[in-house]
Amino acid sequence: MNHTTRHPRRWLKALSVGLLTVIGAVIVLGLGAYALRSYNLHRYSAPSGGPEEYRHPTDLGSYPTDIPGITVEHVQGQYLNGFHLRPQTVRHQGSVVTFGGSDGSPNFHEAQALAEQGYDTWALFFFGMPNQSAELARVPLDFFSEALDRIHAEGSPGPLTLLGASKGAELAAELASTYPQDIDNIVLLAPSAYSYQGLTSDFEDVPSWTFRGEDVPWISLRDASPGRAIAMSTRLGLGFPTSYRDVYTSATERSSRADDARIPIERFPGRVLAFAGTEDRMWDSGGSATLIADHHPDTTVSIQQGAGHVYAPMTTIAHGGAVINLGGDVESNTRAEEDYRRILSETLATWHPSMEETPHEAQ
C-alpha cells in the first residue's frame, strides 16, 4: 500500500492547500494586472495635445461649423460623408480632400487650416459613419466616384489634391492608383507603401479595401513573428503605450503576398509629397516613403528627424481601449509640424495657382 492510500485525508488536505495556493496566486496576479492596466490607461489615456476630434471622431458635434470666413456644410450621400469647407473668398484653383487615419476622423483640423488659406476643401470620413463600413475593413474605394461627382458639381474648378494621414495616407495612395486620371496630386503624412489588414474589434483577417466588389490584396498582421505579436499583445493588455511598428515590419517581411499588396503607385501620373518621422512607432513610414519614391519618380520625400507618427505635441493617444505609442517627443514633433506646414504651404501654392492668375472666378 502506498503512502497516499494509507493517508488519504492528509493527501487530500495537501492537494486542497496546493490548489487554493495556485488559485490565490492567479487571483492576485489577475488583480495586479487589472490594477496595472487601469493605472496605465488612466495615466496615458489623455493625449498631451491635438484637436478634440481625436477623442470623438465620429461625433459631428465635435467639429466646429461656425468658422469666420468659411462656410461649413455637412455632406452625405450613398457612402459619401464629411464636410465641405468653402472660403468666402477662394484664393486657389481646384480643391483639396483630406482623410484622417484609423482614429476615424476626416482630418477636419487640416481641412480647416487649408480653408483658412483660401483652398476649397473637403474633409471626408471613409468608415465609422452610419452610411459607411462600421469598422476600417472592406472599405469600398468606389466611394470616391461619388465624391468626385460632388466635388465637380460644387467644388472650385482646377487641380484635385488628396491629403491623407496614416491609414488615410494608405487610402490616398490607393485612390491615386485606382483613379489616376481624376487626381492630380497626393500628400501623404506617415504613409504606408502597402495595403494592410483591416482593423476590426475581433482582429479578423480581412482587407482594408475593396474595389468593384473585389478584395484589394493585403498583408495580414497574423504573418508577424509570434514573439513580436506576443510582446505587443502583452503591452496592450497591461495598458502600456504600445508600438505596432515591429508587428507591421515583421508581417511585411514574412508575408508571401507582400508584392501583391504593395500599392501600385507607379500607375499614378501625378505628383506625390510624402512626410515621415524617423521615430514613427506606428509603422515604418520612412521606409514606406522611400519605397514609394523608388516606384514613383515625381515624389518628394521629407524625413523629419526625431519625429513620430503624428506631427503634433503628442506622443501617445488612447483609442479603442488601448494606448498607442506614436513615437517621437514633444519638441521634435513640434519642430516637424513647423517644417511640414512650411513645405506643405509652399507646395500647394505651386500645385494650386492663385485664382488671380487665371480668368476663373470663385463660384
Secondary structure, DSSP 8 states (H G I E B T S, - for coil): --HHHH-HHHHHHHHHHHHHHHHHHHHHHHHHHHHHHHHHHHHHSS-SS--GGGTSTT-GGGS--EETTEEEEEEE-SS-EEEEEEESS--BSSEEEEE--TT----HHHHHHHHHTT-EEEEE--SSSTTS-SSBSSEETTHHHHHHHHHHHHS-SS-EEEEEETHHHHHHHHHHHHSTTT--EEEEES--SB-BB-B-TT----BSEEETTEE---B-GGGS-HHHHHHHHHHHHTT--B--HHHHHHHHHH-TTHHHHB--GGG--SEEEEEEETTBSSS-HHHHHHHHHHH-SSEEEEEETT--SSSSS-SEEEETTEEEE-BS-HHHHHHHHHHHHHHHHHHHHHHS-BGGGSS----
